[in-house]
């Protein structure tokens, strides 16, 4: 999934996903230790970021 922060927020930690951040755009993908996610399956992840106070980003998802 991909999202764009509205300000200067940065991901500081993420679990159950691997991520890249370029400027304000963050992309999170399945972490290798999760294995394959089956059709119709689901996965969840969490993250911490700083500084707080930004608006809620729009999120896009795509199967890869």
PQR file of N, CA, C, O and H, with PARSE charges and radii, in Angstrom:
ATOM      1  N   UNK A   1       0.829  -1.148   0.000 -0.4000 1.5000
ATOM      2  CA  UNK A   1       0.000   0.000   0.000 -0.0000 2.0000
ATOM      3  C   UNK A   1       0.885   1.226   0.000  0.5500 1.7000
ATOM      4  O   UNK A   1       2.034   1.175   0.440 -0.5500 1.4000
ATOM      5  N   UNK A   2       0.353   2.316  -0.490 -0.4000 1.5000
ATOM      6  CA  UNK A   2       1.111   3.563  -0.586 -0.0000 2.0000
ATOM      7  C   UNK A   2       0.284   4.701  -0.018  0.5500 1.7000
ATOM      8  O   UNK A   2      -0.932   4.756  -0.200 -0.5500 1.4000
ATOM      9  H   UNK A   2      -0.580   2.358  -0.847  0.4000 1.0000
ATOM     10  N   UNK A   3       0.955   5.600   0.668 -0.4000 1.5000
ATOM     11  CA  UNK A   3       0.289   6.816   1.117 -0.0000 2.0000
ATOM     12  C   UNK A   3       1.252   7.982   1.072  0.5500 1.7000
ATOM     13  O   UNK A   3       2.469   7.807   1.015 -0.5500 1.4000
ATOM     14  H   UNK A   3       1.942   5.556   0.816  0.4000 1.0000
ATOM     15  N   UNK A   4       0.682   9.178   1.098 -0.4000 1.5000
ATOM     16  CA  UNK A   4       1.481  10.399   1.085 -0.0000 2.0000
ATOM     17  C   UNK A   4       1.117  11.235   2.302  0.5500 1.7000
ATOM     18  O   UNK A   4      -0.049  11.572   2.512 -0.5500 1.4000
ATOM     19  H   UNK A   4      -0.307   9.320   1.144  0.4000 1.0000
ATOM     20  N   UNK A   5       2.108  11.562   3.087 -0.4000 1.5000
ATOM     21  CA  UNK A   5       1.904  12.419   4.251 -0.0000 2.0000
ATOM     22  C   UNK A   5       1.593  13.849   3.802  0.5500 1.7000
ATOM     23  O   UNK A   5       1.987  14.273   2.716 -0.5500 1.4000
ATOM     24  H   UNK A   5       3.055  11.289   2.916  0.4000 1.0000
ATOM     25  N   UNK A   6       0.891  14.567   4.644 -0.4000 1.5000
ATOM     26  CA  UNK A   6       0.550  15.955   4.320 -0.0000 2.0000
ATOM     27  C   UNK A   6       1.633  16.937   4.756  0.5500 1.7000
ATOM     28  O   UNK A   6       1.596  18.110   4.386 -0.5500 1.4000
ATOM     29  H   UNK A   6       0.571  14.222   5.526  0.4000 1.0000
ATOM     30  N   UNK A   7       2.588  16.463   5.534 -0.4000 1.5000
ATOM     31  CA  UNK A   7       3.631  17.361   6.044 -0.0000 2.0000
ATOM     32  C   UNK A   7       4.980  16.671   6.087  0.5500 1.7000
ATOM     33  O   UNK A   7       5.347  15.953   5.156 -0.5500 1.4000
ATOM     34  H   UNK A   7       2.619  15.510   5.834  0.4000 1.0000
ATOM     35  N   UNK A   8       5.710  16.884   7.155 -0.4000 1.5000
ATOM     36  CA  UNK A   8       7.085  16.376   7.270 -0.0000 2.0000
ATOM     37  C   UNK A   8       7.177  15.067   8.056  0.5500 1.7000
ATOM     38  O   UNK A   8       8.252  14.730   8.552 -0.5500 1.4000
ATOM     39  H   UNK A   8       5.411  17.466   7.911  0.4000 1.0000
ATOM     40  N   UNK A   9       6.082  14.327   8.179 -0.4000 1.5000
ATOM     41  CA  UNK A   9       6.088  13.087   8.948 -0.0000 2.0000
ATOM     42  C   UNK A   9       7.036  12.059   8.336  0.5500 1.7000
ATOM     43  O   UNK A   9       7.242  12.022   7.123 -0.5500 1.4000
ATOM     44  H   UNK A   9       5.209  14.601   7.776  0.4000 1.0000
ATOM     45  N   UNK A  10       7.600  11.239   9.194 -0.4000 1.5000
ATOM     46  CA  UNK A  10       8.500  10.162   8.793 -0.0000 2.0000
ATOM     47  C   UNK A  10       8.105   8.904   9.549  0.5500 1.7000
ATOM     48  O   UNK A  10       7.776   8.976  10.733 -0.5500 1.4000
ATOM     49  H   UNK A  10       7.433  11.269  10.179  0.4000 1.0000
ATOM     50  N   UNK A  11       8.131   7.752   8.887 -0.4000 1.5000
ATOM     51  CA  UNK A  11       7.955   6.479   9.577 -0.0000 2.0000
ATOM     52  C   UNK A  11       9.221   6.240  10.381  0.5500 1.7000
ATOM     53  O   UNK A  11      10.327   6.349   9.850 -0.5500 1.4000
ATOM     54  H   UNK A  11       8.398   7.694   7.925  0.4000 1.0000
ATOM     55  N   UNK A  12       9.063   5.914  11.666 -0.4000 1.5000
ATOM     56  CA  UNK A  12      10.222   5.656  12.523 -0.0000 2.0000
ATOM     57  C   UNK A  12      10.378   4.175  12.856  0.5500 1.7000
ATOM     58  O   UNK A  12      11.459   3.746  13.260 -0.5500 1.4000
ATOM     59  H   UNK A  12       8.165   5.826  12.097  0.4000 1.0000
ATOM     60  N   UNK A  13       9.306   3.382  12.691 -0.4000 1.5000
ATOM     61  CA  UNK A  13       9.351   1.957  12.970 -0.0000 2.0000
ATOM     62  C   UNK A  13       8.132   1.320  12.301  0.5500 1.7000
ATOM     63  O   UNK A  13       7.069   1.938  12.246 -0.5500 1.4000
ATOM     64  H   UNK A  13       8.428   3.730  12.363  0.4000 1.0000
ATOM     65  N   UNK A  14       8.272   0.097  11.794 -0.4000 1.5000
ATOM     66  CA  UNK A  14       7.140  -0.613  11.200 -0.0000 2.0000
ATOM     67  C   UNK A  14       7.281  -2.084  11.518  0.5500 1.7000
ATOM     68  O   UNK A  14       8.394  -2.610  11.526 -0.5500 1.4000
ATOM     69  H   UNK A  14       9.136  -0.405  11.838  0.4000 1.0000
ATOM     70  N   UNK A  15       6.161  -2.767  11.783 -0.4000 1.5000
ATOM     71  CA  UNK A  15       6.189  -4.190  12.049 -0.0000 2.0000
ATOM     72  C   UNK A  15       5.196  -4.902  11.132  0.5500 1.7000
ATOM     73  O   UNK A  15       4.152  -4.358  10.770 -0.5500 1.4000
ATOM     74  H   UNK A  15       5.257  -2.339  11.777  0.4000 1.0000
ATOM     75  N   UNK A  16       5.552  -6.130  10.769 -0.4000 1.5000
ATOM     76  CA  UNK A  16       4.806  -6.994   9.847 -0.0000 2.0000
ATOM     77  C   UNK A  16       4.722  -6.438   8.426  0.5500 1.7000
ATOM     78  O   UNK A  16       3.864  -6.861   7.651 -0.5500 1.4000
ATOM     79  H   UNK A  16       6.400  -6.571  11.063  0.4000 1.0000
ATOM     80  N   UNK A  17       5.587  -5.511   8.080 -0.4000 1.5000
ATOM     81  CA  UNK A  17       5.691  -4.992   6.717 -0.0000 2.0000
ATOM     82  C   UNK A  17       7.091  -4.414   6.542  0.5500 1.7000
ATOM     83  O   UNK A  17       7.768  -4.071   7.511 -0.5500 1.4000
ATOM     84  H   UNK A  17       6.284  -5.168   8.710  0.4000 1.0000
ATOM     85  N   UNK A  18       7.500  -4.317   5.294 -0.4000 1.5000
ATOM     86  CA  UNK A  18       8.739  -3.620   4.948 -0.0000 2.0000
ATOM     87  C   UNK A  18       8.309  -2.328   4.259  0.5500 1.7000
ATOM     88  O   UNK A  18       7.288  -2.311   3.571 -0.5500 1.4000
ATOM     89  H   UNK A  18       6.950  -4.596   4.507  0.4000 1.0000
ATOM     90  N   UNK A  19       9.057  -1.263   4.429 -0.4000 1.5000
ATOM     91  CA  UNK A  19       8.638   0.003   3.836 -0.0000 2.0000
ATOM     92  C   UNK A  19       9.806   0.767   3.239  0.5500 1.7000
ATOM     93  O   UNK A  19      10.968   0.566   3.592 -0.5500 1.4000
ATOM     94  H   UNK A  19       9.886  -1.277   4.989  0.4000 1.0000
ATOM     95  N   UNK A  20       9.450   1.646   2.326 -0.4000 1.5000
ATOM     96  CA  UNK A  20      10.381   2.641   1.817 -0.0000 2.0000
ATOM     97  C   UNK A  20       9.672   3.982   1.922  0.5500 1.7000
ATOM     98  O   UNK A  20       8.449   4.058   1.807 -0.5500 1.4000
ATOM     99  H   UNK A  20       8.506   1.810   2.040  0.4000 1.0000
ATOM    100  N   UNK A  21      10.432   5.017   2.137 -0.4000 1.5000
ATOM    101  CA  UNK A  21       9.879   6.361   2.176 -0.0000 2.0000
ATOM    102  C   UNK A  21      10.760   7.266   1.341  0.5500 1.7000
ATOM    103  O   UNK A  21      11.974   7.333   1.534 -0.5500 1.4000
ATOM    104  H   UNK A  21      11.426   4.954   2.230  0.4000 1.0000
ATOM    105  N   UNK A  22      10.126   7.962   0.407 -0.4000 1.5000
ATOM    106  CA  UNK A  22      10.813   8.924  -0.439 -0.0000 2.0000
ATOM    107  C   UNK A  22      10.069  10.240  -0.303  0.5500 1.7000
ATOM    108  O   UNK A  22       8.969  10.398  -0.831 -0.5500 1.4000
ATOM    109  H   UNK A  22       9.140   7.907   0.250  0.4000 1.0000
ATOM    110  N   UNK A  23      10.671  11.178   0.403 -0.4000 1.5000
ATOM    111  CA  UNK A  23       9.979  12.443   0.672 -0.0000 2.0000
ATOM    112  C   UNK A  23       8.756  12.185   1.523  0.5500 1.7000
ATOM    113  O   UNK A  23       8.870  11.642   2.621 -0.5500 1.4000
ATOM    114  H   UNK A  23      11.565  11.050   0.832  0.4000 1.0000
ATOM    115  N   UNK A  24       7.589  12.564   1.035 -0.4000 1.5000
ATOM    116  CA  UNK A  24       6.352  12.376   1.796 -0.0000 2.0000
ATOM    117  C   UNK A  24       5.614  11.092   1.433  0.5500 1.7000
ATOM    118  O   UNK A  24       4.584  10.787   2.035 -0.5500 1.4000
ATOM    119  H   UNK A  24       7.496  13.005   0.142  0.4000 1.0000
ATOM    120  N   UNK A  25       6.121  10.331   0.457 -0.4000 1.5000
ATOM    121  CA  UNK A  25       5.441   9.119   0.007 -0.0000 2.0000
ATOM    122  C   UNK A  25       6.024   7.877   0.670  0.5500 1.7000
ATOM    123  O   UNK A  25       7.236   7.663   0.652 -0.5500 1.4000
ATOM    124  H   UNK A  25       6.957  10.579  -0.032  0.4000 1.0000
ATOM    125  N   UNK A  26       5.150   7.063   1.256 -0.4000 1.5000
ATOM    126  CA  UNK A  26       5.548   5.827   1.927 -0.0000 2.0000
ATOM    127  C   UNK A  26       4.896   4.656   1.205  0.5500 1.7000
ATOM    128  O   UNK A  26       3.710   4.702   0.878 -0.5500 1.4000
ATOM    129  H   UNK A  26       4.166   7.237   1.271  0.4000 1.0000
ATOM    130  N   UNK A  27       5.678   3.601   0.956 -0.4000 1.5000
ATOM    131  CA  UNK A  27       5.145   2.370   0.391 -0.0000 2.0000
ATOM    132  C   UNK A  27       5.467   1.229   1.346  0.5500 1.7000
ATOM    133  O   UNK A  27       6.622   1.033   1.725 -0.5500 1.4000
ATOM    134  H   UNK A  27       6.641   3.563   1.222  0.4000 1.0000
ATOM    135  N   UNK A  28       4.437   0.477   1.731 -0.4000 1.5000
ATOM    136  CA  UNK A  28       4.601  -0.675   2.619 -0.0000 2.0000
ATOM    137  C   UNK A  28       4.248  -1.932   1.840  0.5500 1.7000
ATOM    138  O   UNK A  28       3.236  -1.973   1.140 -0.5500 1.4000
ATOM    139  H   UNK A  28       3.500   0.637   1.423  0.4000 1.0000
ATOM    140  N   UNK A  29       5.086  -2.959   1.964 -0.4000 1.5000
ATOM    141  CA  UNK A  29       4.858  -4.241   1.298 -0.0000 2.0000
ATOM    142  C   UNK A  29       4.956  -5.358   2.324  0.5500 1.7000
ATOM    143  O   UNK A  29       5.485  -5.163   3.419 -0.5500 1.4000
ATOM    144  H   UNK A  29       5.908  -2.926   2.533  0.4000 1.0000
ATOM    145  N   UNK A  30       4.449  -6.519   1.967 -0.4000 1.5000
ATOM    146  CA  UNK A  30       4.470  -7.663   2.865 -0.0000 2.0000
ATOM    147  C   UNK A  30       5.901  -7.985   3.294  0.5500 1.7000
ATOM    148  O   UNK A  30       6.807  -8.034   2.463 -0.5500 1.4000
ATOM    149  H   UNK A  30       4.020  -6.678   1.077  0.4000 1.0000
ATOM    150  N   UNK A  31       6.095  -8.198   4.573 -0.4000 1.5000
ATOM    151  CA  UNK A  31       7.411  -8.586   5.092 -0.0000 2.0000
ATOM    152  C   UNK A  31       7.688 -10.040   4.730  0.5500 1.7000
ATOM    153  O   UNK A  31       6.778 -10.869   4.740 -0.5500 1.4000
ATOM    154  H   UNK A  31       5.359  -8.158   5.249  0.4000 1.0000
ATOM    155  N   UNK A  32       8.924 -10.347   4.415 -0.4000 1.5000
ATOM    156  CA  UNK A  32       9.304 -11.697   3.991 -0.0000 2.0000
ATOM    157  C   UNK A  32       8.911 -12.757   5.017  0.5500 1.7000
ATOM    158  O   UNK A  32       8.536 -13.866   4.636 -0.5500 1.4000
ATOM    159  H   UNK A  32       9.663  -9.674   4.407  0.4000 1.0000
ATOM    160  N   UNK A  33       8.988 -12.441   6.310 -0.4000 1.5000
ATOM    161  CA  UNK A  33       8.679 -13.448   7.328 -0.0000 2.0000
ATOM    162  C   UNK A  33       7.190 -13.803   7.392  0.5500 1.7000
ATOM    163  O   UNK A  33       6.823 -14.780   8.044 -0.5500 1.4000
ATOM    164  H   UNK A  33       9.292 -11.540   6.620  0.4000 1.0000
ATOM    165  N   UNK A  34       6.323 -13.023   6.724 -0.4000 1.5000
ATOM    166  CA  UNK A  34       4.891 -13.344   6.700 -0.0000 2.0000
ATOM    167  C   UNK A  34       4.559 -14.459   5.720  0.5500 1.7000
ATOM    168  O   UNK A  34       3.510 -15.090   5.847 -0.5500 1.4000
ATOM    169  H   UNK A  34       6.621 -12.229   6.194  0.4000 1.0000
ATOM    170  N   UNK A  35       5.418 -14.714   4.754 -0.4000 1.5000
ATOM    171  CA  UNK A  35       5.110 -15.680   3.710 -0.0000 2.0000
ATOM    172  C   UNK A  35       4.115 -15.088   2.724  0.5500 1.7000
ATOM    173  O   UNK A  35       3.888 -13.878   2.721 -0.5500 1.4000
ATOM    174  H   UNK A  35       6.270 -14.201   4.650  0.4000 1.0000
ATOM    175  N   UNK A  36       3.526 -15.926   1.895 -0.4000 1.5000
ATOM    176  CA  UNK A  36       2.567 -15.473   0.884 -0.0000 2.0000
ATOM    177  C   UNK A  36       1.202 -15.247   1.530  0.5500 1.7000
ATOM    178  O   UNK A  36       0.796 -15.991   2.423 -0.5500 1.4000
ATOM    179  H   UNK A  36       3.710 -16.909   1.897  0.4000 1.0000
ATOM    180  N   UNK A  37       0.516 -14.237   1.079 -0.4000 1.5000
ATOM    181  CA  UNK A  37      -0.847 -13.981   1.523 -0.0000 2.0000
ATOM    182  C   UNK A  37      -1.769 -14.599   0.484  0.5500 1.7000
ATOM    183  O   UNK A  37      -1.714 -14.211  -0.683 -0.5500 1.4000
ATOM    184  H   UNK A  37       0.845 -13.633   0.354  0.4000 1.0000
ATOM    185  N   UNK A  38      -2.620 -15.554   0.873 -0.4000 1.5000
ATOM    186  CA  UNK A  38      -3.456 -16.235  -0.114 -0.0000 2.0000
ATOM    187  C   UNK A  38      -4.563 -15.326  -0.654  0.5500 1.7000
ATOM    188  O   UNK A  38      -4.914 -14.317  -0.044 -0.5500 1.4000
ATOM    189  H   UNK A  38      -2.665 -15.869   1.821  0.4000 1.0000
ATOM    190  N   UNK A  39      -5.100 -15.710  -1.812 -0.4000 1.5000
ATOM    191  CA  UNK A  39      -6.240 -14.997  -2.380 -0.0000 2.0000
ATOM    192  C   UNK A  39      -7.359 -14.982  -1.344  0.5500 1.7000
ATOM    193  O   UNK A  39      -7.701 -16.020  -0.778 -0.5500 1.4000
ATOM    194  H   UNK A  39      -4.814 -16.530  -2.308  0.4000 1.0000
ATOM    195  N   UNK A  40      -7.917 -13.827  -1.102 -0.4000 1.5000
ATOM    196  CA  UNK A  40      -8.972 -13.689  -0.105 -0.0000 2.0000
ATOM    197  C   UNK A  40      -8.451 -13.569   1.314  0.5500 1.7000
ATOM    198  O   UNK A  40      -9.228 -13.378   2.250 -0.5500 1.4000
ATOM    199  H   UNK A  40      -7.640 -12.983  -1.561  0.4000 1.0000
ATOM    200  N   UNK A  41      -7.123 -13.679   1.480 -0.4000 1.5000
ATOM    201  CA  UNK A  41      -6.521 -13.569   2.799 -0.0000 2.0000
ATOM    202  C   UNK A  41      -6.344 -12.115   3.193  0.5500 1.7000
ATOM    203  O   UNK A  41      -6.700 -11.206   2.443 -0.5500 1.4000
ATOM    204  H   UNK A  41      -6.492 -13.834   0.719  0.4000 1.0000
ATOM    205  N   UNK A  42      -5.800 -11.912   4.355 -0.4000 1.5000
ATOM    206  CA  UNK A  42      -5.543 -10.555   4.818 -0.0000 2.0000
ATOM    207  C   UNK A  42      -4.262 -10.532   5.636  0.5500 1.7000
ATOM    208  O   UNK A  42      -3.764 -11.565   6.084 -0.5500 1.4000
ATOM    209  H   UNK A  42      -5.511 -12.651   4.964  0.4000 1.0000
ATOM    210  N   UNK A  43      -3.762  -9.356   5.810 -0.4000 1.5000
ATOM    211  CA  UNK A  43      -2.569  -9.142   6.621 -0.0000 2.0000
ATOM    212  C   UNK A  43      -2.720  -7.789   7.297  0.5500 1.7000
ATOM    213  O   UNK A  43      -3.446  -6.920   6.814 -0.5500 1.4000
ATOM    214  H   UNK A  43      -4.167  -8.518   5.446  0.4000 1.0000
ATOM    215  N   UNK A  44      -2.042  -7.620   8.395 -0.4000 1.5000
ATOM    216  CA  UNK A  44      -2.071  -6.324   9.068 -0.0000 2.0000
ATOM    217  C   UNK A  44      -0.654  -5.929   9.438  0.5500 1.7000
ATOM    218  O   UNK A  44       0.231  -6.775   9.566 -0.5500 1.4000
ATOM    219  H   UNK A  44      -1.452  -8.326   8.787  0.4000 1.0000
ATOM    220  N   UNK A  45      -0.455  -4.639   9.607 -0.4000 1.5000
ATOM    221  CA  UNK A  45       0.839  -4.133  10.035 -0.0000 2.0000
ATOM    222  C   UNK A  45       0.603  -2.875  10.849  0.5500 1.7000
ATOM    223  O   UNK A  45      -0.493  -2.315  10.862 -0.5500 1.4000
ATOM    224  H   UNK A  45      -1.174  -3.951   9.504  0.4000 1.0000
ATOM    225  N   UNK A  46       1.641  -2.452  11.516 -0.4000 1.5000
ATOM    226  CA  UNK A  46       1.565  -1.229  12.299 -0.0000 2.0000
ATOM    227  C   UNK A  46       2.824  -0.427  12.116  0.5500 1.7000
ATOM    228  O   UNK A  46       3.842  -0.937  11.649 -0.5500 1.4000
ATOM    229  H   UNK A  46       2.531  -2.907  11.506  0.4000 1.0000
ATOM    230  N   UNK A  47       2.749   0.833  12.487 -0.4000 1.5000
ATOM    231  CA  UNK A  47       3.935   1.661  12.382 -0.0000 2.0000
ATOM    232  C   UNK A  47       3.860   2.819  13.361  0.5500 1.7000
ATOM    233  O   UNK A  47       2.793   3.199  13.844 -0.5500 1.4000
ATOM    234  H   UNK A  47       1.922   1.247  12.867  0.4000 1.0000
ATOM    235  N   UNK A  48       5.028   3.359  13.630 -0.4000 1.5000
ATOM    236  CA  UNK A  48       5.147   4.577  14.434 -0.0000 2.0000
ATOM    237  C   UNK A  48       5.731   5.646  13.532  0.5500 1.7000
ATOM    238  O   UNK A  48       6.508   5.349  12.625 -0.5500 1.4000
ATOM    239  H   UNK A  48       5.895   3.051  13.238  0.4000 1.0000
ATOM    240  N   UNK A  49       5.363   6.868  13.779 -0.4000 1.5000
ATOM    241  CA  UNK A  49       5.865   7.961  12.971 -0.0000 2.0000
ATOM    242  C   UNK A  49       6.062   9.215  13.791  0.5500 1.7000
ATOM    243  O   UNK A  49       5.553   9.323  14.907 -0.5500 1.4000
ATOM    244  H   UNK A  49       4.732   7.110  14.516  0.4000 1.0000
ATOM    245  N   UNK A  50       6.792  10.151  13.247 -0.4000 1.5000
ATOM    246  CA  UNK A  50       7.047  11.419  13.927 -0.0000 2.0000
ATOM    247  C   UNK A  50       7.256  12.494  12.872  0.5500 1.7000
ATOM    248  O   UNK A  50       7.634  12.116  11.764 -0.5500 1.4000
ATOM    249  H   UNK A  50       7.205  10.063  12.341  0.4000 1.0000
ATOM    250  N   UNK A  51       7.064  13.725  13.078 -0.4000 1.5000
ATOM    251  CA  UNK A  51       6.314  14.252  14.215 -0.0000 2.0000
ATOM    252  C   UNK A  51       4.822  14.017  14.008  0.5500 1.7000
ATOM    253  O   UNK A  51       4.377  13.810  12.879 -0.5500 1.4000
ATOM    254  H   UNK A  51       6.757  14.031  13.979  0.4000 1.0000
ATOM    255  N   UNK A  52       4.059  14.046  15.075 -0.4000 1.5000
ATOM    256  CA  UNK A  52       2.612  13.852  15.004 -0.0000 2.0000
ATOM    257  C   UNK A  52       1.922  15.109  14.514  0.5500 1.7000
ATOM    258  O   UNK A  52       2.568  16.091  14.148 -0.5500 1.4000
ATOM    259  H   UNK A  52       4.421  14.214  15.992  0.4000 1.0000
ATOM    260  N   UNK A  53       0.619  15.064  14.512 -0.4000 1.5000
ATOM    261  CA  UNK A  53      -0.173  16.239  14.184 -0.0000 2.0000
ATOM    262  C   UNK A  53      -0.551  16.394  12.737  0.5500 1.7000
ATOM    263  O   UNK A  53      -1.245  17.349  12.388 -0.5500 1.4000
ATOM    264  H   UNK A  53       0.094  14.266  14.809  0.4000 1.0000
ATOM    265  N   UNK A  54      -0.122  15.489  11.875 -0.4000 1.5000
ATOM    266  CA  UNK A  54      -0.486  15.587  10.468 -0.0000 2.0000
ATOM    267  C   UNK A  54      -1.885  15.065  10.226  0.5500 1.7000
ATOM    268  O   UNK A  54      -2.449  14.365  11.067 -0.5500 1.4000
ATOM    269  H   UNK A  54       0.441  14.713  12.158  0.4000 1.0000
ATOM    270  N   UNK A  55      -2.435  15.398   9.102 -0.4000 1.5000
ATOM    271  CA  UNK A  55      -3.740  14.884   8.729 -0.0000 2.0000
ATOM    272  C   UNK A  55      -3.663  13.419   8.355  0.5500 1.7000
ATOM    273  O   UNK A  55      -2.577  12.865   8.183 -0.5500 1.4000
ATOM    274  H   UNK A  55      -1.977  15.967   8.419  0.4000 1.0000
ATOM    275  N   UNK A  56      -4.821  12.797   8.232 -0.4000 1.5000
ATOM    276  CA  UNK A  56      -4.886  11.396   7.849 -0.0000 2.0000
ATOM    277  C   UNK A  56      -4.578  11.295   6.354  0.5500 1.7000
ATOM    278  O   UNK A  56      -5.230  11.960   5.549 -0.5500 1.4000
ATOM    279  H   UNK A  56      -5.703  13.246   8.372  0.4000 1.0000
ATOM    280  N   UNK A  57      -3.593  10.472   5.970 -0.4000 1.5000
ATOM    281  CA  UNK A  57      -3.231  10.378   4.551 -0.0000 2.0000
ATOM    282  C   UNK A  57      -4.227   9.530   3.772  0.5500 1.7000
ATOM    283  O   UNK A  57      -4.880   8.653   4.337 -0.5500 1.4000
ATOM    284  H   UNK A  57      -3.064   9.932   6.624  0.4000 1.0000
ATOM    285  N   UNK A  58      -4.339   9.791   2.487 -0.4000 1.5000
ATOM    286  CA  UNK A  58      -5.106   8.923   1.591 -0.0000 2.0000
ATOM    287  C   UNK A  58      -4.250   7.699   1.312  0.5500 1.7000
ATOM    288  O   UNK A  58      -3.039   7.817   1.122 -0.5500 1.4000
ATOM    289  H   UNK A  58      -3.808  10.503   2.028  0.4000 1.0000
ATOM    290  N   UNK A  59      -4.870   6.526   1.288 -0.4000 1.5000
ATOM    291  CA  UNK A  59      -4.148   5.277   1.126 -0.0000 2.0000
ATOM    292  C   UNK A  59      -4.596   4.606  -0.168  0.5500 1.7000
ATOM    293  O   UNK A  59      -5.784   4.602  -0.488 -0.5500 1.4000
ATOM    294  H   UNK A  59      -5.853   6.431   1.443  0.4000 1.0000
ATOM    295  N   UNK A  60      -3.642   4.035  -0.915 -0.4000 1.5000
ATOM    296  CA  UNK A  60      -3.977   3.232  -2.084 -0.0000 2.0000
ATOM    297  C   UNK A  60      -3.400   1.839  -1.912  0.5500 1.7000
ATOM    298  O   UNK A  60      -2.308   1.679  -1.366 -0.5500 1.4000
ATOM    299  H   UNK A  60      -2.677   4.038  -0.655  0.4000 1.0000
ATOM    300  N   UNK A  61      -4.127   0.834  -2.374 -0.4000 1.5000
ATOM    301  CA  UNK A  61      -3.681  -0.552  -2.267 -0.0000 2.0000
ATOM    302  C   UNK A  61      -3.743  -1.209  -3.632  0.5500 1.7000
ATOM    303  O   UNK A  61      -4.608  -0.894  -4.449 -0.5500 1.4000
ATOM    304  H   UNK A  61      -5.014   0.964  -2.817  0.4000 1.0000
ATOM    305  N   UNK A  62      -2.817  -2.126  -3.871 -0.4000 1.5000
ATOM    306  CA  UNK A  62      -2.820  -2.879  -5.122 -0.0000 2.0000
ATOM    307  C   UNK A  62      -2.194  -4.239  -4.878  0.5500 1.7000
ATOM    308  O   UNK A  62      -1.215  -4.357  -4.141 -0.5500 1.4000
ATOM    309  H   UNK A  62      -2.114  -2.382  -3.207  0.4000 1.0000
ATOM    310  N   UNK A  63      -2.756  -5.262  -5.493 -0.4000 1.5000
ATOM    311  CA  UNK A  63      -2.172  -6.604  -5.418 -0.0000 2.0000
ATOM    312  C   UNK A  63      -0.953  -6.626  -6.332  0.5500 1.7000
ATOM    313  O   UNK A  63      -0.958  -6.046  -7.417 -0.5500 1.4000
ATOM    314  H   UNK A  63      -3.551  -5.166  -6.092  0.4000 1.0000
ATOM    315  N   UNK A  64       0.074  -7.300  -5.875 -0.4000 1.5000
ATOM    316  CA  UNK A  64       1.281  -7.399  -6.685 -0.0000 2.0000
ATOM    317  C   UNK A  64       1.603  -8.830  -6.996  0.5500 1.7000
ATOM    318  O   UNK A  64       2.592  -9.108  -7.674 -0.5500 1.4000
ATOM    319  H   UNK A  64       0.077  -7.772  -4.993  0.4000 1.0000
TER
END
